[in-house]
Amino acid sequence: MTINKTQSGNALTIAIEGRLDTTTSPELEAVLKNDLAAAESLTLDFSKLEYISSAGLRVLLSAHKVMSKKGGMTIRNANEIVKEVFEVTGFTDILTIE
């Protein structure tokens, strides 16, 4: 998994490439833990995310909990496989997915 961060003022954008699973989710969790304190809004670009597991969903839920007290969190460019995981798990009702 590759994580690319872009900070524009208080807005943080994180683009994830590869798989977000049990092996890689701790890496994203560490990045978010370091960077969310200074961010007022978070955008996750999933245009190159191939797969997400329940471990990845847990990291997203934690980030959403933190960002819901601030400017919010948005997920963009998820492919059909990832969107289906969000739908089956009910995350489409919780997260802002564009």
Gaussian input, Z-matrix of N, CA and C with variables (Angstrom, degrees):
# hf/3-21g

backbone

0 1
 N
 C     1     B1
 C     2     B2     1     A1
 N     3     B3     2     A2     1     D1
 C     4     B4     3     A3     2     D2
 C     5     B5     4     A4     3     D3
 N     6     B6     5     A5     4     D4
 C     7     B7     6     A6     5     D5
 C     8     B8     7     A7     6     D6
 N     9     B9     8     A8     7     D7
 C    10    B10     9     A9     8     D8
 C    11    B11    10    A10     9     D9
 N    12    B12    11    A11    10    D10
 C    13    B13    12    A12    11    D11
 C    14    B14    13    A13    12    D12
 N    15    B15    14    A14    13    D13
 C    16    B16    15    A15    14    D14
 C    17    B17    16    A16    15    D15
 N    18    B18    17    A17    16    D16
 C    19    B19    18    A18    17    D17
 C    20    B20    19    A19    18    D18
 N    21    B21    20    A20    19    D19
 C    22    B22    21    A21    20    D20
 C    23    B23    22    A22    21    D21
 N    24    B24    23    A23    22    D22
 C    25    B25    24    A24    23    D23
 C    26    B26    25    A25    24    D24
 N    27    B27    26    A26    25    D25
 C    28    B28    27    A27    26    D26
 C    29    B29    28    A28    27    D27
 N    30    B30    29    A29    28    D28
 C    31    B31    30    A30    29    D29
 C    32    B32    31    A31    30    D30
 N    33    B33    32    A32    31    D31
 C    34    B34    33    A33    32    D32
 C    35    B35    34    A34    33    D33
 N    36    B36    35    A35    34    D34
 C    37    B37    36    A36    35    D35
 C    38    B38    37    A37    36    D36
 N    39    B39    38    A38    37    D37
 C    40    B40    39    A39    38    D38
 C    41    B41    40    A40    39    D39
 N    42    B42    41    A41    40    D40
 C    43    B43    42    A42    41    D41
 C    44    B44    43    A43    42    D42
 N    45    B45    44    A44    43    D43
 C    46    B46    45    A45    44    D44
 C    47    B47    46    A46    45    D45
 N    48    B48    47    A47    46    D46
 C    49    B49    48    A48    47    D47
 C    50    B50    49    A49    48    D48
 N    51    B51    50    A50    49    D49
 C    52    B52    51    A51    50    D50
 C    53    B53    52    A52    51    D51
 N    54    B54    53    A53    52    D52
 C    55    B55    54    A54    53    D53
 C    56    B56    55    A55    54    D54
 N    57    B57    56    A56    55    D55
 C    58    B58    57    A57    56    D56
 C    59    B59    58    A58    57    D57
 N    60    B60    59    A59    58    D58
 C    61    B61    60    A60    59    D59
 C    62    B62    61    A61    60    D60
 N    63    B63    62    A62    61    D61
 C    64    B64    63    A63    62    D62
 C    65    B65    64    A64    63    D63
 N    66    B66    65    A65    64    D64
 C    67    B67    66    A66    65    D65
 C    68    B68    67    A67    66    D66
 N    69    B69    68    A68    67    D67
 C    70    B70    69    A69    68    D68
 C    71    B71    70    A70    69    D69
 N    72    B72    71    A71    70    D70
 C    73    B73    72    A72    71    D71
 C    74    B74    73    A73    72    D72
 N    75    B75    74    A74    73    D73
 C    76    B76    75    A75    74    D74
 C    77    B77    76    A76    75    D75
 N    78    B78    77    A77    76    D76
 C    79    B79    78    A78    77    D77
 C    80    B80    79    A79    78    D78
 N    81    B81    80    A80    79    D79
 C    82    B82    81    A81    80    D80
 C    83    B83    82    A82    81    D81
 N    84    B84    83    A83    82    D82
 C    85    B85    84    A84    83    D83
 C    86    B86    85    A85    84    D84
 N    87    B87    86    A86    85    D85
 C    88    B88    87    A87    86    D86
 C    89    B89    88    A88    87    D87
 N    90    B90    89    A89    88    D88
 C    91    B91    90    A90    89    D89
 C    92    B92    91    A91    90    D90
 N    93    B93    92    A92    91    D91
 C    94    B94    93    A93    92    D92
 C    95    B95    94    A94    93    D93
 N    96    B96    95    A95    94    D94
 C    97    B97    96    A96    95    D95
 C    98    B98    97    A97    96    D96
 N    99    B99    98    A98    97    D97
 C   100   B100    99    A99    98    D98
 C   101   B101   100   A100    99    D99
 N   102   B102   101   A101   100   D100
 C   103   B103   102   A102   101   D101
 C   104   B104   103   A103   102   D102
 N   105   B105   104   A104   103   D103
 C   106   B106   105   A105   104   D104
 C   107   B107   106   A106   105   D105
 N   108   B108   107   A107   106   D106
 C   109   B109   108   A108   107   D107
 C   110   B110   109   A109   108   D108
 N   111   B111   110   A110   109   D109
 C   112   B112   111   A111   110   D110
 C   113   B113   112   A112   111   D111
 N   114   B114   113   A113   112   D112
 C   115   B115   114   A114   113   D113
 C   116   B116   115   A115   114   D114
 N   117   B117   116   A116   115   D115
 C   118   B118   117   A117   116   D116
 C   119   B119   118   A118   117   D117
 N   120   B120   119   A119   118   D118
 C   121   B121   120   A120   119   D119
 C   122   B122   121   A121   120   D120
 N   123   B123   122   A122   121   D121
 C   124   B124   123   A123   122   D122
 C   125   B125   124   A124   123   D123
 N   126   B126   125   A125   124   D124
 C   127   B127   126   A126   125   D125
 C   128   B128   127   A127   126   D126
 N   129   B129   128   A128   127   D127
 C   130   B130   129   A129   128   D128
 C   131   B131   130   A130   129   D129
 N   132   B132   131   A131   130   D130
 C   133   B133   132   A132   131   D131
 C   134   B134   133   A133   132   D132
 N   135   B135   134   A134   133   D133
 C   136   B136   135   A135   134   D134
 C   137   B137   136   A136   135   D135
 N   138   B138   137   A137   136   D136
 C   139   B139   138   A138   137   D137
 C   140   B140   139   A139   138   D138
 N   141   B141   140   A140   139   D139
 C   142   B142   141   A141   140   D140
 C   143   B143   142   A142   141   D141
 N   144   B144   143   A143   142   D142
 C   145   B145   144   A144   143   D143
 C   146   B146   145   A145   144   D144
 N   147   B147   146   A146   145   D145
 C   148   B148   147   A147   146   D146
 C   149   B149   148   A148   147   D147
 N   150   B150   149   A149   148   D148
 C   151   B151   150   A150   149   D149
 C   152   B152   151   A151   150   D150
 N   153   B153   152   A152   151   D151
 C   154   B154   153   A153   152   D152
 C   155   B155   154   A154   153   D153
 N   156   B156   155   A155   154   D154
 C   157   B157   156   A156   155   D155
 C   158   B158   157   A157   156   D156
 N   159   B159   158   A158   157   D157
 C   160   B160   159   A159   158   D158
 C   161   B161   160   A160   159   D159
 N   162   B162   161   A161   160   D160
 C   163   B163   162   A162   161   D161
 C   164   B164   163   A163   162   D162
 N   165   B165   164   A164   163   D163
 C   166   B166   165   A165   164   D164
 C   167   B167   166   A166   165   D165
 N   168   B168   167   A167   166   D166
 C   169   B169   168   A168   167   D167
 C   170   B170   169   A169   168   D168
 N   171   B171   170   A170   169   D169
 C   172   B172   171   A171   170   D170
 C   173   B173   172   A172   171   D171
 N   174   B174   173   A173   172   D172
 C   175   B175   174   A174   173   D173
 C   176   B176   175   A175   174   D174
 N   177   B177   176   A176   175   D175
 C   178   B178   177   A177   176   D176
 C   179   B179   178   A178   177   D177
 N   180   B180   179   A179   178   D178
 C   181   B181   180   A180   179   D179
 C   182   B182   181   A181   180   D180
 N   183   B183   182   A182   181   D181
 C   184   B184   183   A183   182   D182
 C   185   B185   184   A184   183   D183
 N   186   B186   185   A185   184   D184
 C   187   B187   186   A186   185   D185
 C   188   B188   187   A187   186   D186
 N   189   B189   188   A188   187   D187
 C   190   B190   189   A189   188   D188
 C   191   B191   190   A190   189   D189
 N   192   B192   191   A191   190   D190
 C   193   B193   192   A192   191   D191
 C   194   B194   193   A193   192   D192
 N   195   B195   194   A194   193   D193
 C   196   B196   195   A195   194   D194
 C   197   B197   196   A196   195   D195
 N   198   B198   197   A197   196   D196
 C   199   B199   198   A198   197   D197
 C   200   B200   199   A199   198   D198
 N   201   B201   200   A200   199   D199
 C   202   B202   201   A201   200   D200
 C   203   B203   202   A202   201   D201
 N   204   B204   203   A203   202   D202
 C   205   B205   204   A204   203   D203
 C   206   B206   205   A205   204   D204
 N   207   B207   206   A206   205   D205
 C   208   B208   207   A207   206   D206
 C   209   B209   208   A208   207   D207
 N   210   B210   209   A209   208   D208
 C   211   B211   210   A210   209   D209
 C   212   B212   211   A211   210   D210
 N   213   B213   212   A212   211   D211
 C   214   B214   213   A213   212   D212
 C   215   B215   214   A214   213   D213
 N   216   B216   215   A215   214   D214
 C   217   B217   216   A216   215   D215
 C   218   B218   217   A217   216   D216
 N   219   B219   218   A218   217   D217
 C   220   B220   219   A219   218   D218
 C   221   B221   220   A220   219   D219
 N   222   B222   221   A221   220   D220
 C   223   B223   222   A222   221   D221
 C   224   B224   223   A223   222   D222
 N   225   B225   224   A224   223   D223
 C   226   B226   225   A225   224   D224
 C   227   B227   226   A226   225   D225
 N   228   B228   227   A227   226   D226
 C   229   B229   228   A228   227   D227
 C   230   B230   229   A229   228   D228
 N   231   B231   230   A230   229   D229
 C   232   B232   231   A231   230   D230
 C   233   B233   232   A232   231   D231
 N   234   B234   233   A233   232   D232
 C   235   B235   234   A234   233   D233
 C   236   B236   235   A235   234   D234
 N   237   B237   236   A236   235   D235
 C   238   B238   237   A237   236   D236
 C   239   B239   238   A238   237   D237
 N   240   B240   239   A239   238   D238
 C   241   B241   240   A240   239   D239
 C   242   B242   241   A241   240   D240
 N   243   B243   242   A242   241   D241
 C   244   B244   243   A243   242   D242
 C   245   B245   244   A244   243   D243
 N   246   B246   245   A245   244   D244
 C   247   B247   246   A246   245   D245
 C   248   B248   247   A247   246   D246
 N   249   B249   248   A248   247   D247
 C   250   B250   249   A249   248   D248
 C   251   B251   250   A250   249   D249
 N   252   B252   251   A251   250   D250
 C   253   B253   252   A252   251   D251
 C   254   B254   253   A253   252   D252
 N   255   B255   254   A254   253   D253
 C   256   B256   255   A255   254   D254
 C   257   B257   256   A256   255   D255
 N   258   B258   257   A257   256   D256
 C   259   B259   258   A258   257   D257
 C   260   B260   259   A259   258   D258
 N   261   B261   260   A260   259   D259
 C   262   B262   261   A261   260   D260
 C   263   B263   262   A262   261   D261
 N   264   B264   263   A263   262   D262
 C   265   B265   264   A264   263   D263
 C   266   B266   265   A265   264   D264
 N   267   B267   266   A266   265   D265
 C   268   B268   267   A267   266   D266
 C   269   B269   268   A268   267   D267
 N   270   B270   269   A269   268   D268
 C   271   B271   270   A270   269   D269
 C   272   B272   271   A271   270   D270
 N   273   B273   272   A272   271   D271
 C   274   B274   273   A273   272   D272
 C   275   B275   274   A274   273   D273
 N   276   B276   275   A275   274   D274
 C   277   B277   276   A276   275   D275
 C   278   B278   277   A277   276   D276
 N   279   B279   278   A278   277   D277
 C   280   B280   279   A279   278   D278
 C   281   B281   280   A280   279   D279
 N   282   B282   281   A281   280   D280
 C   283   B283   282   A282   281   D281
 C   284   B284   283   A283   282   D282
 N   285   B285   284   A284   283   D283
 C   286   B286   285   A285   284   D284
 C   287   B287   286   A286   285   D285
 N   288   B288   287   A287   286   D286
 C   289   B289   288   A288   287   D287
 C   290   B290   289   A289   288   D288
 N   291   B291   290   A290   289   D289
 C   292   B292   291   A291   290   D290
 C   293   B293   292   A292   291   D291

   B1=1.4509
   B2=1.5266
   B3=1.3156
   B4=1.4626
   B5=1.5201
   B6=1.3355
   B7=1.4599
   B8=1.5191
   B9=1.3288
   B10=1.4616
   B11=1.5172
   B12=1.3336
   B13=1.4647
   B14=1.5188
   B15=1.3311
   B16=1.4500
   B17=1.5250
   B18=1.3095
   B19=1.4577
   B20=1.5162
   B21=1.3196
   B22=1.4526
   B23=1.5216
   B24=1.3147
   B25=1.4599
   B26=1.5204
   B27=1.3265
   B28=1.4640
   B29=1.5218
   B30=1.3264
   B31=1.4693
   B32=1.5259
   B33=1.3163
   B34=1.4584
   B35=1.5241
   B36=1.3274
   B37=1.4607
   B38=1.5182
   B39=1.3189
   B40=1.4583
   B41=1.5206
   B42=1.3283
   B43=1.4620
   B44=1.5282
   B45=1.3189
   B46=1.4584
   B47=1.5202
   B48=1.3183
   B49=1.4583
   B50=1.5217
   B51=1.3282
   B52=1.4611
   B53=1.5190
   B54=1.3319
   B55=1.4619
   B56=1.5247
   B57=1.3278
   B58=1.4635
   B59=1.5218
   B60=1.3364
   B61=1.4579
   B62=1.5268
   B63=1.3138
   B64=1.4634
   B65=1.5213
   B66=1.3076
   B67=1.4557
   B68=1.5303
   B69=1.3254
   B70=1.4680
   B71=1.5320
   B72=1.3162
   B73=1.4725
   B74=1.5303
   B75=1.3513
   B76=1.4686
   B77=1.5295
   B78=1.3301
   B79=1.4659
   B80=1.5349
   B81=1.3324
   B82=1.4666
   B83=1.5239
   B84=1.3081
   B85=1.4645
   B86=1.5317
   B87=1.3243
   B88=1.4705
   B89=1.5221
   B90=1.3411
   B91=1.4660
   B92=1.5272
   B93=1.3200
   B94=1.4648
   B95=1.5202
   B96=1.3072
   B97=1.4677
   B98=1.5249
   B99=1.3324
   B100=1.4699
   B101=1.5175
   B102=1.3289
   B103=1.4616
   B104=1.5287
   B105=1.3192
   B106=1.4652
   B107=1.5210
   B108=1.3198
   B109=1.4653
   B110=1.5217
   B111=1.3279
   B112=1.4646
   B113=1.5231
   B114=1.3286
   B115=1.4703
   B116=1.5274
   B117=1.3230
   B118=1.4612
   B119=1.5264
   B120=1.3388
   B121=1.4651
   B122=1.5267
   B123=1.3313
   B124=1.4561
   B125=1.5220
   B126=1.3269
   B127=1.4602
   B128=1.5198
   B129=1.3174
   B130=1.4569
   B131=1.5177
   B132=1.3215
   B133=1.4599
   B134=1.5247
   B135=1.3326
   B136=1.4601
   B137=1.5243
   B138=1.3335
   B139=1.4663
   B140=1.5245
   B141=1.3311
   B142=1.4669
   B143=1.5274
   B144=1.3406
   B145=1.4659
   B146=1.5198
   B147=1.3256
   B148=1.4592
   B149=1.5218
   B150=1.3330
   B151=1.4695
   B152=1.5141
   B153=1.3384
   B154=1.4629
   B155=1.5202
   B156=1.3261
   B157=1.4629
   B158=1.5314
   B159=1.3178
   B160=1.4705
   B161=1.5288
   B162=1.3227
   B163=1.4642
   B164=1.5294
   B165=1.3213
   B166=1.4617
   B167=1.5167
   B168=1.3269
   B169=1.4683
   B170=1.5282
   B171=1.3224
   B172=1.4662
   B173=1.5311
   B174=1.3350
   B175=1.4716
   B176=1.5304
   B177=1.3298
   B178=1.4755
   B179=1.5209
   B180=1.3237
   B181=1.4639
   B182=1.5277
   B183=1.3262
   B184=1.4683
   B185=1.5232
   B186=1.3350
   B187=1.4691
   B188=1.5237
   B189=1.3318
   B190=1.4614
   B191=1.5287
   B192=1.3209
   B193=1.4661
   B194=1.5324
   B195=1.3268
   B196=1.4648
   B197=1.5240
   B198=1.3341
   B199=1.4622
   B200=1.5279
   B201=1.3223
   B202=1.4722
   B203=1.5295
   B204=1.3281
   B205=1.4646
   B206=1.5260
   B207=1.3301
   B208=1.4625
   B209=1.5247
   B210=1.3388
   B211=1.4600
   B212=1.5182
   B213=1.3340
   B214=1.4553
   B215=1.5154
   B216=1.3314
   B217=1.4558
   B218=1.5213
   B219=1.3312
   B220=1.4627
   B221=1.5214
   B222=1.3235
   B223=1.4584
   B224=1.5185
   B225=1.3292
   B226=1.4641
   B227=1.5254
   B228=1.3286
   B229=1.4654
   B230=1.5211
   B231=1.3202
   B232=1.4674
   B233=1.5255
   B234=1.3251
   B235=1.4646
   B236=1.5403
   B237=1.3078
   B238=1.4686
   B239=1.5228
   B240=1.3221
   B241=1.4734
   B242=1.5278
   B243=1.3173
   B244=1.4692
   B245=1.5290
   B246=1.3318
   B247=1.4645
   B248=1.5266
   B249=1.3237
   B250=1.4648
   B251=1.5299
   B252=1.3242
   B253=1.4691
   B254=1.5290
   B255=1.3296
   B256=1.4669
   B257=1.5288
   B258=1.3208
   B259=1.4658
   B260=1.5257
   B261=1.3173
   B262=1.4687
   B263=1.5288
   B264=1.3186
   B265=1.4639
   B266=1.5299
   B267=1.3249
   B268=1.4592
   B269=1.5131
   B270=1.3270
   B271=1.4627
   B272=1.5274
   B273=1.3329
   B274=1.4650
   B275=1.5252
   B276=1.3273
   B277=1.4676
   B278=1.5216
   B279=1.3275
   B280=1.4658
   B281=1.5217
   B282=1.3317
   B283=1.4600
   B284=1.5388
   B285=1.3220
   B286=1.4560
   B287=1.5184
   B288=1.3399
   B289=1.4572
   B290=1.5122
   B291=1.3225
   B292=1.4804
   B293=1.5054
   A1=108.49
   A2=115.04
   A3=122.07
   A4=108.03
   A5=116.07
   A6=122.02
   A7=108.55
   A8=116.06
   A9=121.65
   A10=108.81
   A11=116.42
   A12=121.63
   A13=110.46
   A14=115.63
   A15=122.23
   A16=107.44
   A17=116.69
   A18=121.74
   A19=108.34
   A20=116.98
   A21=121.89
   A22=107.20
   A23=115.92
   A24=119.70
   A25=108.59
   A26=115.72
   A27=120.80
   A28=112.95
   A29=116.71
   A30=121.33
   A31=109.83
   A32=115.81
   A33=122.27
   A34=109.03
   A35=116.33
   A36=121.90
   A37=108.08
   A38=115.29
   A39=121.02
   A40=107.98
   A41=115.50
   A42=121.71
   A43=107.76
   A44=115.56
   A45=120.98
   A46=108.84
   A47=114.60
   A48=121.02
   A49=108.70
   A50=116.82
   A51=121.01
   A52=112.04
   A53=115.46
   A54=122.18
   A55=110.04
   A56=116.03
   A57=122.02
   A58=106.46
   A59=115.35
   A60=120.41
   A61=110.05
   A62=117.00
   A63=122.12
   A64=112.19
   A65=116.78
   A66=121.63
   A67=112.37
   A68=117.47
   A69=121.19
   A70=114.41
   A71=118.17
   A72=119.47
   A73=113.74
   A74=120.75
   A75=118.18
   A76=113.17
   A77=116.84
   A78=120.50
   A79=110.62
   A80=116.79
   A81=120.27
   A82=110.57
   A83=116.20
   A84=120.41
   A85=110.88
   A86=117.22
   A87=121.34
   A88=111.59
   A89=116.83
   A90=120.87
   A91=110.07
   A92=116.47
   A93=120.36
   A94=111.46
   A95=117.03
   A96=120.65
   A97=110.83
   A98=116.25
   A99=120.90
   A100=113.07
   A101=117.35
   A102=120.64
   A103=115.64
   A104=118.74
   A105=119.33
   A106=113.59
   A107=117.91
   A108=119.91
   A109=111.75
   A110=117.15
   A111=121.27
   A112=112.97
   A113=117.36
   A114=120.45
   A115=111.17
   A116=115.54
   A117=121.08
   A118=111.33
   A119=116.01
   A120=119.95
   A121=108.06
   A122=114.76
   A123=121.37
   A124=109.42
   A125=115.77
   A126=122.03
   A127=107.64
   A128=116.16
   A129=121.76
   A130=108.02
   A131=116.14
   A132=121.83
   A133=108.15
   A134=115.64
   A135=121.55
   A136=112.17
   A137=118.03
   A138=120.63
   A139=112.31
   A140=118.16
   A141=120.98
   A142=112.11
   A143=116.35
   A144=120.42
   A145=108.35
   A146=116.78
   A147=121.71
   A148=113.38
   A149=116.25
   A150=120.47
   A151=109.35
   A152=116.49
   A153=121.39
   A154=108.35
   A155=116.11
   A156=121.55
   A157=109.65
   A158=115.37
   A159=119.66
   A160=111.11
   A161=117.61
   A162=120.40
   A163=110.36
   A164=116.79
   A165=121.13
   A166=111.71
   A167=116.07
   A168=120.49
   A169=110.89
   A170=116.54
   A171=120.71
   A172=110.21
   A173=117.05
   A174=121.40
   A175=110.02
   A176=116.57
   A177=120.30
   A178=111.06
   A179=116.69
   A180=120.68
   A181=111.00
   A182=116.86
   A183=120.72
   A184=111.31
   A185=116.00
   A186=119.98
   A187=110.40
   A188=116.48
   A189=121.02
   A190=110.57
   A191=116.42
   A192=120.94
   A193=110.80
   A194=116.58
   A195=120.99
   A196=110.69
   A197=116.62
   A198=120.85
   A199=112.96
   A200=118.55
   A201=119.75
   A202=111.23
   A203=116.88
   A204=121.56
   A205=111.42
   A206=115.63
   A207=121.42
   A208=108.32
   A209=116.36
   A210=121.78
   A211=115.22
   A212=117.07
   A213=120.08
   A214=113.82
   A215=113.92
   A216=122.46
   A217=108.71
   A218=116.19
   A219=121.91
   A220=109.07
   A221=115.59
   A222=121.13
   A223=107.26
   A224=115.72
   A225=120.56
   A226=111.07
   A227=114.68
   A228=123.65
   A229=114.97
   A230=118.97
   A231=120.58
   A232=109.61
   A233=116.64
   A234=120.24
   A235=110.20
   A236=116.52
   A237=120.80
   A238=112.41
   A239=117.74
   A240=121.15
   A241=110.07
   A242=116.71
   A243=121.43
   A244=109.90
   A245=117.79
   A246=120.68
   A247=110.72
   A248=116.48
   A249=119.79
   A250=111.22
   A251=117.14
   A252=120.68
   A253=109.59
   A254=117.12
   A255=120.84
   A256=110.95
   A257=117.12
   A258=121.21
   A259=111.72
   A260=117.10
   A261=121.69
   A262=111.08
   A263=117.06
   A264=121.08
   A265=113.27
   A266=117.46
   A267=120.64
   A268=113.83
   A269=117.44
   A270=120.58
   A271=111.53
   A272=117.82
   A273=119.06
   A274=111.14
   A275=116.55
   A276=121.06
   A277=112.18
   A278=116.70
   A279=121.49
   A280=111.73
   A281=116.34
   A282=122.02
   A283=111.73
   A284=115.72
   A285=121.56
   A286=106.72
   A287=116.31
   A288=122.20
   A289=108.71
   A290=115.53
   A291=120.32
   A292=109.60
   D1=140.19
   D2=176.31
   D3=-118.22
   D4=135.13
   D5=178.88
   D6=-118.21
   D7=123.85
   D8=176.65
   D9=-116.97
   D10=124.92
   D11=-178.16
   D12=-108.91
   D13=141.84
   D14=173.44
   D15=-133.89
   D16=125.74
   D17=178.64
   D18=-110.54
   D19=126.65
   D20=176.04
   D21=-129.18
   D22=97.53
   D23=-173.95
   D24=66.00
   D25=-124.75
   D26=178.63
   D27=-93.80
   D28=3.47
   D29=-178.36
   D30=-97.07
   D31=124.51
   D32=179.56
   D33=-109.08
   D34=130.07
   D35=174.02
   D36=-118.22
   D37=130.10
   D38=178.19
   D39=-122.94
   D40=122.03
   D41=176.74
   D42=-103.76
   D43=130.23
   D44=-177.41
   D45=-115.68
   D46=132.58
   D47=-179.75
   D48=-122.37
   D49=131.88
   D50=177.74
   D51=109.86
   D52=-136.95
   D53=-176.79
   D54=-116.03
   D55=136.38
   D56=174.75
   D57=-109.43
   D58=97.73
   D59=-173.58
   D60=-138.05
   D61=-165.75
   D62=-177.40
   D63=-57.57
   D64=-36.99
   D65=-178.19
   D66=-74.39
   D67=-39.38
   D68=-172.34
   D69=-98.67
   D70=-19.12
   D71=-176.00
   D72=-61.55
   D73=-32.80
   D74=176.20
   D75=-61.00
   D76=-31.00
   D77=178.20
   D78=-65.39
   D79=-46.58
   D80=177.78
   D81=-64.93
   D82=-40.32
   D83=179.49
   D84=-59.55
   D85=-41.23
   D86=178.81
   D87=-65.61
   D88=-42.22
   D89=178.05
   D90=-61.70
   D91=-46.70
   D92=-179.42
   D93=-63.77
   D94=-41.13
   D95=179.89
   D96=-59.12
   D97=-39.69
   D98=179.98
   D99=-73.26
   D100=-37.28
   D101=-167.43
   D102=-101.37
   D103=-18.76
   D104=-175.20
   D105=-71.40
   D106=-25.27
   D107=-179.00
   D108=-60.30
   D109=-36.59
   D110=-177.60
   D111=-90.39
   D112=-8.90
   D113=-175.33
   D114=-94.49
   D115=139.15
   D116=173.71
   D117=-96.03
   D118=-24.61
   D119=175.63
   D120=-142.42
   D121=151.37
   D122=-178.32
   D123=-130.15
   D124=129.43
   D125=173.10
   D126=-118.85
   D127=127.75
   D128=176.20
   D129=-106.81
   D130=118.91
   D131=179.07
   D132=-95.92
   D133=112.60
   D134=-177.02
   D135=-104.64
   D136=21.14
   D137=-176.82
   D138=-60.27
   D139=-25.91
   D140=-179.99
   D141=-115.57
   D142=13.50
   D143=175.93
   D144=-81.96
   D145=123.12
   D146=-176.59
   D147=-90.08
   D148=-30.55
   D149=-171.05
   D150=-157.83
   D151=147.35
   D152=173.73
   D153=-136.64
   D154=134.47
   D155=178.80
   D156=-105.61
   D157=-178.22
   D158=179.18
   D159=-63.70
   D160=-31.00
   D161=176.74
   D162=-64.82
   D163=-39.55
   D164=176.16
   D165=-66.17
   D166=-39.74
   D167=178.12
   D168=-62.03
   D169=-37.85
   D170=179.20
   D171=-62.30
   D172=-41.86
   D173=178.64
   D174=-63.57
   D175=-42.18
   D176=178.39
   D177=-62.80
   D178=-40.69
   D179=-179.96
   D180=-64.24
   D181=-40.46
   D182=177.36
   D183=-63.55
   D184=-44.01
   D185=179.07
   D186=-64.21
   D187=-41.32
   D188=179.16
   D189=-60.70
   D190=-40.86
   D191=179.81
   D192=-61.03
   D193=-43.43
   D194=178.91
   D195=-67.20
   D196=-46.87
   D197=-173.76
   D198=-75.86
   D199=-20.22
   D200=178.73
   D201=-66.75
   D202=-19.48
   D203=177.07
   D204=-87.21
   D205=-3.94
   D206=-179.06
   D207=-120.30
   D208=-132.69
   D209=-177.31
   D210=-85.71
   D211=-6.22
   D212=176.38
   D213=103.66
   D214=173.40
   D215=-178.39
   D216=-134.00
   D217=136.87
   D218=-179.56
   D219=-128.35
   D220=139.13
   D221=174.22
   D222=-108.61
   D223=130.38
   D224=-178.57
   D225=-124.92
   D226=152.74
   D227=169.78
   D228=62.99
   D229=30.55
   D230=177.55
   D231=-71.57
   D232=140.37
   D233=178.35
   D234=-78.30
   D235=176.28
   D236=-175.26
   D237=-63.60
   D238=-36.35
   D239=179.98
   D240=-63.96
   D241=-47.34
   D242=-179.67
   D243=-67.20
   D244=-41.29
   D245=178.10
   D246=-60.36
   D247=-39.24
   D248=179.31
   D249=-64.27
   D250=-39.57
   D251=176.13
   D252=-61.07
   D253=-43.82
   D254=178.22
   D255=-60.81
   D256=-42.12
   D257=-178.94
   D258=-66.94
   D259=-46.44
   D260=-177.51
   D261=-64.64
   D262=-36.04
   D263=-177.50
   D264=-87.03
   D265=-6.97
   D266=-178.88
   D267=83.84
   D268=7.27
   D269=-178.79
   D270=-68.99
   D271=-19.59
   D272=177.22
   D273=-65.45
   D274=-22.82
   D275=177.74
   D276=-83.80
   D277=-17.47
   D278=-175.16
   D279=-102.43
   D280=-45.25
   D281=-173.49
   D282=-94.71
   D283=157.13
   D284=172.45
   D285=-91.92
   D286=111.26
   D287=-176.41
   D288=-119.63
   D289=122.62
   D290=-179.57
   D291=-110.71

